[in-house]
């Protein structure tokens, strides 16, 4: 039996306080202190031993499975040697249950949410993934009511895809992309548990690679985007008797327009504070500094927003400057740029999606544009940039993603632009020869 198996499930309830009988401290083990004892005065009762674990507020206790003291003493020496070797190699000899470890890990995630290192929506998704993890592990170990973390073999996750798409399905089978995302978060949890010495590397999930389905959003054409912007304008400009609603409609409108002209993500835009914006009124431009903790890839970057022309012959409009000068209510440097009506330091995400949902169901649905999501504004920025012959590397840097992701997502558009470039070059060569 492997040592990791031998020491995987050792924390047990050995009776009430003061139930230990004939306690004897072994003289040859002054450090660490090792004690032999029985739980009964019965001469045929087995001996146990206990040893305090360094740095932990608990004892390691185990039965020696013999009633003879001489045999118990010899067996105890052997087990303590193995135990010390296991501790020295970093193995977890006392391990919490899966439920206890998940409960602790949630506290870690909640602290990340509190300092804006993790989005609340992402936290909620992770919690749902962990409920699925609990169901899967209990399905793999049906004989155990409380599965110890150290008793979990990472190899069982090779069965996860099959279980998730057959046994574990309630309504609709998840895509392989979702399954892959769940496994990644499970692995992060077990890596954390190993770092806390709650388990060992044997428990870290391993699985054979499988094809991950592509996540394709419905593409938006430039004509559809123009219709979207017009609908957004009329919805936001419609007079209401509620000043709060009027304000929040304009907030939704300007958040979307800023995203469409910078390529920023929704979360990045909503987490901007006034101190993150540097405005040059003479040049009608705004420099936006995105903090690494607000970025999906945890990398800080700067974005320059210039005035954008709505139509030829019209003056350009810088939508961020227009929001700040015309609609914004909270000017304090630490206030959110897009803050709720009465709360400068409160996140507006919940309110934003509430009003966007209202806009989508009451207006976009009439124009057959209810598939349009805020993310499509980011997509529009990339599309326009590619069509305007912008450098693909610079586009990737501006929107905070990888060059590979841009090339993969917009491969058809890039191929179309490349074809146009080849055609234009051919025309130029022909003109020279003519």
C-alpha distance (Angstrom), angle and dihedral (degrees) to the residues before:
residue distance angle dihedral
X1 . . .
X2 3.81 . .
X3 3.77 116.4 .
X4 3.80 91.2 -121.6
X5 3.83 88.7 56.7
X6 3.78 91.9 44.0
X7 3.80 93.5 55.5
X8 3.79 98.5 32.7
X9 3.82 100.1 100.5
X10 3.76 111.7 26.6
X11 3.78 108.2 125.4
X12 3.80 105.4 101.3
X13 3.77 140.3 152.8
X14 3.78 107.9 -105.2
X15 3.78 97.1 -174.2
X16 3.75 136.1 -80.4
X17 3.77 127.3 -32.8
X18 3.86 113.8 -73.3
X19 3.81 90.9 18.3
X20 3.82 92.1 121.7
X21 3.84 114.6 106.1
X22 3.83 132.4 -162.9
X23 3.81 92.9 9.6
X24 3.80 111.6 -165.2
X25 3.79 126.3 -179.0
X26 3.79 112.3 -145.4
X27 3.81 108.2 -122.9
X28 3.81 94.4 -149.1
X29 3.82 90.8 59.9
X30 3.78 105.5 60.4
X31 3.80 90.8 143.8
X32 2.93 112.5 59.9
X33 3.78 96.7 22.3
X34 3.83 110.9 -125.5
X35 3.80 121.8 -168.3
X36 3.81 129.7 -168.6
X37 3.79 119.0 -154.6
X38 3.79 145.5 154.6
X39 3.78 129.6 -132.1
X40 3.78 93.4 -144.8
X41 3.80 139.8 35.9
X42 3.80 88.4 -128.9
X43 3.85 107.7 120.7
X44 3.83 89.1 -140.3
X45 3.82 93.1 54.2
X46 3.80 116.3 114.5
X47 3.77 124.0 -109.2
X48 3.81 121.4 -118.1
X49 3.76 131.8 -163.1
X50 3.80 131.7 -150.5
X51 3.77 133.3 -168.4
X52 3.81 130.3 -176.4
X53 3.80 111.4 -118.9
X54 3.77 114.3 -132.7
X55 3.81 113.0 -111.2
X56 3.82 93.2 8.4
X57 3.80 129.2 98.0
X58 3.79 94.5 -133.8
X59 3.78 144.6 67.8
X60 3.77 129.2 -114.1
X61 3.82 105.2 -128.5
X62 3.78 128.9 -176.6
X63 3.79 140.3 162.2
X64 3.82 116.3 -111.5
X65 3.84 90.3 -156.4
X66 3.78 96.2 -136.2
X67 3.81 134.4 94.5
X68 3.82 93.9 -154.1
X69 3.80 113.2 95.3
X70 3.82 95.6 -148.6
X71 3.82 91.8 52.4
X72 3.81 90.9 43.9
X73 3.81 90.8 52.1
X74 3.80 92.4 50.8
X75 3.82 93.3 45.7
X76 3.81 90.0 46.9
X77 3.83 91.9 55.8
X78 3.82 90.2 52.2
X79 3.80 94.3 47.7
X80 3.81 93.8 47.1
X81 3.82 90.4 51.8
X82 3.82 89.7 52.4
X83 3.79 91.2 44.7
X84 3.81 93.4 52.4
X85 3.80 90.6 47.6
X86 3.81 89.9 51.6
X87 3.80 91.6 49.7
X88 3.81 91.7 48.1
X89 3.82 91.4 52.1
X90 3.81 90.3 52.8
X91 3.80 98.0 -108.9
X92 3.79 119.0 152.4
X93 3.79 108.4 -117.2
X94 3.80 96.2 172.7
X95 3.78 114.4 41.0
X96 3.83 134.6 179.4
X97 3.77 123.3 -128.7
X98 3.79 119.1 -91.5
X99 3.81 90.3 -108.5
X100 3.82 92.7 51.7
X101 3.81 92.3 48.6
X102 3.81 92.1 48.0
X103 3.79 89.7 50.1
X104 3.81 90.5 54.2
X105 3.80 92.2 45.4
X106 3.80 90.3 54.1
X107 3.81 88.4 59.1
X108 3.81 88.2 54.8
X109 3.82 91.1 50.9
X110 3.81 91.7 46.0
X111 3.80 90.0 55.0
X112 3.82 88.4 52.5
X113 3.80 89.3 52.3
X114 3.80 90.9 49.6
X115 3.83 92.0 57.8
X116 3.83 93.3 41.0
X117 3.82 92.1 -110.9
X118 3.81 88.9 122.4
X119 3.77 129.2 33.7
X120 3.79 117.2 -119.7
X121 3.79 90.9 -128.0
X122 3.81 91.1 53.7
X123 3.81 89.9 48.7
X124 3.81 90.8 53.3
X125 3.81 90.6 49.7
X126 3.82 91.6 50.4
X127 3.82 90.8 51.1
X128 3.81 89.3 53.9
X129 3.80 90.0 49.5
X130 3.81 90.1 53.0
X131 3.81 91.8 52.7
X132 3.80 86.1 57.1
X133 3.83 89.4 47.9
X134 3.82 90.5 55.0
X135 3.80 91.7 51.1
X136 3.79 91.9 48.1
X137 3.81 95.5 48.7
X138 3.82 92.8 47.6
X139 3.80 88.3 49.0
X140 3.82 89.2 53.9
X141 3.83 92.9 46.9
X142 3.83 103.3 34.2
X143 3.81 93.3 159.0
X144 3.82 92.4 63.1
X145 3.79 121.5 76.4
X146 3.82 92.9 -168.1
X147 3.80 113.1 27.2
X148 3.80 113.6 -147.9
X149 3.79 113.3 -133.2
X150 3.80 92.4 -131.0
X151 3.80 92.3 54.1
X152 3.83 92.7 60.9
X153 3.80 113.7 104.5
X154 3.80 112.1 -148.1
X155 3.81 89.7 -142.7
X156 3.82 90.9 74.3
X157 3.82 88.4 75.8
X158 3.79 88.8 73.3
X159 3.83 83.3 77.1
X160 3.80 94.2 49.2
X161 3.81 98.4 92.6
X162 3.82 92.0 51.5
X163 3.80 92.8 45.2
X164 3.79 93.0 45.6
X165 3.80 94.6 51.3
X166 3.82 97.3 40.9
X167 3.82 120.2 13.6
X168 3.80 97.2 26.7
X169 3.81 96.2 46.7
X170 3.81 117.9 113.3
X171 3.81 102.8 174.3
X172 3.79 116.9 -19.1
X173 3.80 124.8 14.2
X174 3.82 111.5 -113.7
X175 3.79 120.8 -118.7
X176 3.79 118.6 -101.7
X177 3.80 86.9 -112.5
X178 3.82 90.1 62.6
X179 3.82 91.8 45.7
X180 3.80 90.8 50.9
X181 3.82 90.9 49.9
X182 3.81 90.7 51.4
X183 3.80 91.8 51.1
X184 3.80 91.3 50.9
X185 3.82 90.9 54.6
X186 3.83 90.9 45.8
X187 3.80 89.7 54.0
X188 3.82 90.8 49.8
X189 3.82 89.5 52.9
X190 3.81 93.7 50.6
X191 3.81 91.6 46.1
X192 3.81 87.4 54.7
X193 3.83 90.0 49.1
X194 3.81 90.5 51.8
X195 3.82 90.2 50.2
X196 3.84 88.0 54.0
X197 3.83 89.2 47.5
X198 3.80 91.1 -121.0
X199 3.79 89.9 130.0
X200 3.79 140.0 -6.1
X201 3.80 136.0 -105.3
X202 3.80 90.9 -89.2
X203 3.82 89.1 74.8
X204 3.82 96.0 54.8
X205 3.83 108.1 111.8
X206 3.78 117.6 -105.9
X207 3.77 125.1 -177.3
X208 3.76 139.5 168.4
X209 3.79 113.1 -102.2
X210 3.79 116.2 -101.5
X211 3.78 133.2 -172.1
X212 3.79 110.3 -84.9
X213 3.79 115.8 -145.0
X214 3.78 115.7 -121.4
X215 3.78 116.7 -111.4
X216 3.78 104.4 -133.0
X217 3.78 121.5 -175.9
X218 3.76 118.5 -160.0
X219 3.79 106.7 -92.0
X220 3.79 119.9 -118.8
X221 3.77 120.3 -139.0
X222 3.78 122.1 -143.6
X223 3.81 89.7 -111.6
X224 3.82 90.5 53.7
X225 3.80 90.6 49.4
X226 3.83 91.0 52.8
X227 3.82 89.3 51.9
X228 3.80 89.3 47.8
X229 3.82 92.8 52.3
X230 3.81 92.0 47.9
X231 3.81 91.6 49.9
X232 3.80 89.6 47.4
X233 3.80 91.2 51.4
X234 3.83 94.6 52.1
X235 3.83 92.7 44.9
X236 3.82 93.3 49.9
X237 3.82 94.5 43.5
X238 3.81 95.1 48.3
X239 3.76 107.9 112.4
X240 3.79 118.3 -116.5
X241 3.79 131.9 -176.5
X242 3.79 90.3 -127.3
X243 3.82 115.5 81.0
X244 3.82 90.9 -162.6
X245 3.79 92.5 55.0
X246 3.80 92.1 47.1
X247 3.80 89.7 51.1
X248 3.81 94.1 48.1
X249 3.80 92.8 47.8
X250 3.80 89.7 54.8
X251 3.81 88.7 46.2
X252 3.81 91.6 55.3
X253 3.80 90.9 46.5
X254 3.80 94.8 51.2
X255 3.79 95.3 42.7
X256 3.81 89.1 56.2
X257 3.80 93.7 45.1
X258 3.81 91.9 49.2
X259 3.82 90.0 50.3
X260 3.80 91.7 49.0
X261 3.81 90.6 52.6
X262 3.81 99.0 42.5
X263 3.82 106.2 28.6
X264 3.80 90.5 -126.6
X265 3.80 120.4 154.6
X266 3.80 119.8 -112.0
X267 3.81 93.4 -110.9
X268 3.81 92.3 48.4
X269 3.80 91.1 51.6
X270 3.80 96.0 46.6
X271 3.83 92.4 48.7
X272 3.81 95.0 54.5
X273 3.79 115.1 120.6
X274 3.78 126.2 -157.1
X275 3.80 90.2 -109.1
X276 3.83 88.8 60.9
X277 3.82 92.3 63.3
X278 3.82 125.6 79.9
X279 3.81 111.9 -170.8
X280 3.79 125.4 -159.5
X281 3.81 103.7 -166.3
X282 3.80 94.4 -175.8
X283 3.79 92.9 58.1
X284 3.81 92.2 32.7
X285 3.77 92.7 -128.7
X286 3.79 136.7 126.7
X287 3.79 126.5 -150.2
X288 3.79 111.2 -149.2
X289 3.80 121.3 -158.8
X290 3.81 113.3 -157.9
X291 3.80 113.0 -159.5
X292 3.78 117.9 -133.6
X293 3.82 92.2 -122.4
X294 3.82 89.0 58.4
X295 3.78 94.6 47.7
X296 3.79 122.1 91.0
X297 3.81 91.2 -133.6
X298 3.83 92.5 42.4
X299 3.81 92.5 -119.7
X300 3.78 124.0 126.3
X301 3.80 117.1 -129.8
X302 3.80 141.0 164.6
X303 3.80 126.9 -126.4
X304 3.79 126.3 -164.0
X305 3.81 116.9 -146.0
X306 3.80 114.6 -162.4
X307 3.79 128.5 -173.7
X308 3.80 110.8 -79.5
X309 3.80 124.2 -146.0
X310 3.78 114.6 -129.3
X311 3.81 93.0 -166.5
X312 3.77 137.6 -5.3
X313 3.78 113.1 -80.3
X314 3.82 93.4 21.7
X315 3.79 124.9 109.4
X316 3.78 115.1 -101.3
X317 3.79 121.1 -106.4
X318 3.78 127.2 -144.1
X319 3.80 100.3 -153.6
X320 3.80 95.4 -161.8
X321 3.81 92.9 51.6
X322 3.80 90.1 45.3
X323 3.80 90.5 53.6
X324 3.81 92.8 48.1
X325 3.80 95.8 46.4
X326 3.81 100.6 36.4
X327 3.81 110.2 26.6
X328 3.81 111.6 14.5
X329 3.81 115.3 108.1
X330 3.83 102.8 -173.7
X331 3.81 118.1 63.3
X332 3.80 101.7 170.0
X333 3.86 111.2 123.4
X334 3.80 92.3 -122.9
X335 3.81 94.1 46.4
X336 3.78 117.7 104.6
X337 3.80 113.2 -101.4
X338 3.79 88.1 -132.9
X339 3.80 102.6 35.7
X340 3.83 131.0 158.5
X341 3.80 117.6 -89.9
X342 3.82 96.7 -97.1
X343 3.82 102.7 18.2
X344 3.83 118.6 69.1
X345 3.82 94.1 176.8
X346 3.81 97.6 42.1
X347 3.79 122.2 97.5
X348 3.78 113.0 -111.2
X349 3.82 98.5 -155.6
X350 3.82 96.1 107.8
X351 3.81 92.8 46.8
X352 3.80 92.0 44.6
X353 3.81 93.6 55.6
X354 3.79 91.7 42.8
X355 3.81 91.9 58.2
X356 3.80 93.3 38.6
X357 3.80 88.7 55.2
X358 3.80 88.8 51.3
X359 3.81 90.3 50.7
X360 3.80 92.2 47.4
X361 3.81 96.6 49.3
X362 3.81 97.8 41.0
X363 3.81 102.5 35.1
X364 3.80 114.2 12.9
X365 3.79 92.5 48.6
X366 3.82 89.8 60.9
X367 3.82 89.6 54.8
X368 3.85 93.9 44.9
X369 3.80 88.3 -114.1
X370 3.81 99.5 112.8
X371 3.83 89.2 115.4
X372 3.81 87.2 68.8
X373 3.83 113.0 109.8
X374 3.81 130.3 -175.5
X375 3.80 87.8 -104.7
X376 3.81 89.3 66.1
X377 3.82 88.2 69.2
X378 3.80 88.5 63.7
X379 3.80 88.6 48.0
X380 3.81 90.5 52.2
X381 3.81 90.8 54.2
X382 3.81 92.2 53.7
X383 3.80 91.9 44.7
X384 3.81 93.8 51.2
X385 3.80 91.1 45.1
X386 3.81 92.2 53.3
X387 3.80 92.2 46.3
X388 3.82 89.2 51.1
X389 3.82 89.6 55.8
X390 3.81 94.9 -110.2
X391 3.80 116.7 168.2
X392 3.82 108.2 -92.3
X393 3.81 92.5 -141.4
X394 3.81 90.6 53.8
X395 3.81 90.3 48.5
X396 3.82 90.4 53.6
X397 3.81 91.2 49.3
X398 3.81 92.1 47.5
X399 3.82 95.5 51.9
X400 3.82 94.5 39.4
X401 3.79 100.4 -117.0
X402 3.79 137.6 108.6
X403 3.78 126.6 -83.3
X404 3.82 87.8 -124.5
X405 3.81 91.3 56.9
X406 3.82 91.9 50.8
X407 3.80 91.7 48.5
X408 3.80 92.3 47.0
X409 3.81 96.3 46.4
X410 3.80 97.8 41.0
X411 3.80 99.7 32.1
X412 3.82 94.0 126.8
X413 3.79 92.4 49.6
X414 3.79 92.3 46.8
X415 3.80 90.7 48.6
X416 3.80 89.7 50.3
X417 3.80 91.5 50.8
X418 3.81 91.3 46.9
X419 3.80 89.9 51.0
X420 3.81 89.9 51.5
X421 3.82 90.5 49.7
X422 3.81 90.9 51.7
X423 3.81 90.7 48.4
X424 3.83 92.1 49.7
X425 3.80 91.4 48.3
X426 3.81 90.4 50.9
X427 3.81 91.1 51.3
X428 3.81 90.6 50.8
X429 3.82 91.8 51.2
X430 3.82 91.1 49.2
X431 3.81 91.1 51.5
X432 3.78 90.7 51.7
X433 3.80 92.9 51.0
X434 3.81 91.6 45.8
